[in-house]
Structure formats: C-alpha cells, structure tokens
Amino acid sequence: MRIIFLVFITIFFTSCAQQNIRNIDVNKNAKFNQIQTIPTFDVCTNDSYIATLNDKKYGRLFIEYISLNNNCLWNGYQRGYFMYQFQNKLNIKDMKAVEDFNFDNYEITTYLVDHKYYVNLIYKYGVFEDEFILDYSGVMSSEIIRKYDSSYVSEYQDKGRFNRDYNYSLVRENLINSYFVRELEEYSK
C-alpha cells in the first residue's frame, strides 16, 4: 500500500509540474534560447529536466539532462539505461549500433532501428551530470564529430530517419526501475 501511495504522489507531482523556460547549452557551439523544459524530480537529482525541440539548423531533438546529488550513484551504465528505456517504451524490436565515436566527454552513436531507420544518440557526461540527446536528423551529431575529425562525412544522415516521438524520462522511471540510488553511509559507533 505504501508503494502505491508513493507512486501516486510521484506521478501527481511530476504531471502537475510547470514547464520552465531556460537557455540550454547542448554542446560547445549549440545554444538554444527560451526552450520549454519539463522538470523531472527524484530524491537523488538536483536540476533535471526533459525537453523536445525543433530547431531550424538541427531539426528535432529530445534532451534529457540529469544532475545527480553527490551522495547518489548510478546502479549501472547510464547510456545503457537510456537506450534500454528508449527501445522498450517505443516497442522497438531491433536496434544495432552502426557507428560509434568517443571524444572528450561525448559518446556519439548512430543506430539502425528495426532494419529501416537511423537515429543518433549524443551522450554527454560529467562527474555528476549526464545529458542524453536523441538527434533525429543526425545534423548535430555530424557537427560534433567534425569538430574532432574534420574529414568525417556521415553515410547515414541522408538515409531514412527514425521519427517516432520519445518523451520519457529515466528520472521519472527511477522509482520503479532503480537506475540510481543514494549511497549507503556507514557510521562508526
């Protein structure tokens, strides 16, 4: 009964949360002004949100930003959790990484979805913060990769792109799936 009450309270406060307007600095050169974000809350997060936007240059993007408290930790690999939830929530039968790049604090992967469509994931990470960007057009991904490898040309950007909306959140699902938890502190007596 207690768990049902906690789930109800979490859903109530999350669904009633107001959208915030903020400036988002996605990568070193891409800054979006006046973007509506939806705050996401958990006892382990500081300032987390999701946002969906359509940009003239980059096309459609979904962003989830998670800032963990310094006394919390992930129970596994953050990007793996995000991709599992993406595949599960959208009932994707098959996903295969066809391209993968790692630079500084970025992991950029192109996925083939259900043998037909392509989508990019930009995963930007820090000590206590993670940012997941679904790049539906692949334009932002290509731009970031070219900053590190000027000869890069995407062979997937002009092929069929995945276009189903994704609006879920690891923070909102944390109560059920325990993606991250507070660290246990041992006290000496």
N, C-alpha and C positions, 0 to 999 in steps of 0.2 A: 504494500500500500504506500509505503514511504517513497519507493522508486517511482511509482505512478504520479505521486504528488510532485516530486522533483522534476519529472519530465514535463508535466503540465505547466509548472511555473517557468521552466526554461523556455518552452515553446511560447508561452504567453508573453514574456518579456522580450524575446527575440522578435516575434512577429509584430509587436507594438513599437519596436524601436524606430525612431525617426531616422530619415536619411540625412547624412551630413554632407555638406558641400566642402570640398577640400582640394588642394593642389596635390597632385601625385607626381612624384619623380620616379619614373619607372626604370629608366637607365640613364647613363650619364648625359645623354643629349635629348631624351624624350621627356618632356614635362607637360602634363595636362593640367590646365587650369579649370576651376569650377566644375569638378566632377562630382556627381552624386554618389556617395558611398553608403553602404548599409553596414552599420556597426555589428560586429559579432562579439559575443561575450562568453567568458568562461573564467573560473577562479584562477586559472593559470595564465590568462592573457592580459596585456596592458592596453594596447590600442590596435585592435584587429578589425578588419572590415573586408567586404567583398564589393566589387564594382564591375559593371558591364558598360562598355562604351563603344561608340562608333566614331572613329577618327578619320578625317579626310585622307591623311597620309598612311596610317597603319591599318585602317579597316576596323573590323570588330575585334575587341579584346575582352577577355574576362580576367579579372585580377582578384586574387585572394592574398591579403597581407596578414601575417600572423606575427605578433610580438609577444614572446613568452616572458613571464616573470623569471627573474634569475634563480628562483628556487623550484623551477619546474623543468622537466626534461621530456623529450620525445621517447616513446616506447619502441621506436623502430625508425626506419628511413623515411623522412618527411616526403620526399618526391614519390616514393613508392606508395605511401598512403594516399597522396593526391591522385595519382594515376589509377590506383585501385578503385577509389571512390568515383572518379570520372567514368571509368569503364562500367562499373556496377550500376550507377544511377541512370546512365543513358542506355543500359542494356546492350552494350557493345559486345559482340560475340568474339571478335578477334582484333588485337592490336599488336603491331610489330614496329619496333624502332628501326628506321631505315637510315638514320643519320644522327650522329651524336657528337657534340662539341663541348669541351670543358675549358673555360678561360676564367682566370681570377676567381670571382665568386659567382660565376654563371655556369649552369648546365643547360644547353640548348639541344632539344631533341625533336626530330621530325618523326611522326608516327603515321603508319599506314593503318587506316581504320576500316575494318570489315572488307579488306581486299579492294577498296574502291576509292577512298577519300584520304586526304592528308590534313594533318593538323600539327601545329608546333607547340611545344611547351618550353617556356623560358622559366627556369628555376633559378632565382637569385637568393643567396643565403648569406647570413652573418652569424654572429655568435648566438644571439637570442631572437633573431628575426628571420623569417622566411617569406618569400614572395613568389607566388605561382602565377604565371601569365599564360593563358591559352591564347595563342596568336592564330586566329582563324585564317588570315590571309598569308602569313609567313613573311610579311614585309619587315616587321620589327626584328624578327629572328635573323633574317638575312643581314640587316643593317648592323646588328651587334656582332655577328660573326665576321663581317667585313672590317670591323674596327681592329680585329686581331689577325685576320688573314685577308689582305686586300685582293687576293686573286679568287676569292670564293664566289661562285655562281651557283645558286640553288637550282637543282634539276627538278624539284618538286613544287615550287611556288606556283607555276602556271598550270599544274595538273588539277584535277577535281579536288575541291577543298571541302572539308567537313564543315557543316553549318548548323548542326543542332545546338540549341541553347543549353548552356550549363550554368546553373545558378545555385549550386550547393556550396557548403562550407565545412571544412574539417573542424573548425571551432564549434559550429552548431552540432555536429555529429559526435563531438568528443565525449559527451556524457554517455552515449550508447557504446561507442567503439574504443574508448580509452586510447586515443592517439598520443596524448601526452598527460603527465601526472605530476603532482608535487613530489619533490624528493623527500624521502623519509629522513628525518634528523634524529640521530641517537644522542641522548643526553646521558652524561655520567652522573651517577648518584653519589 
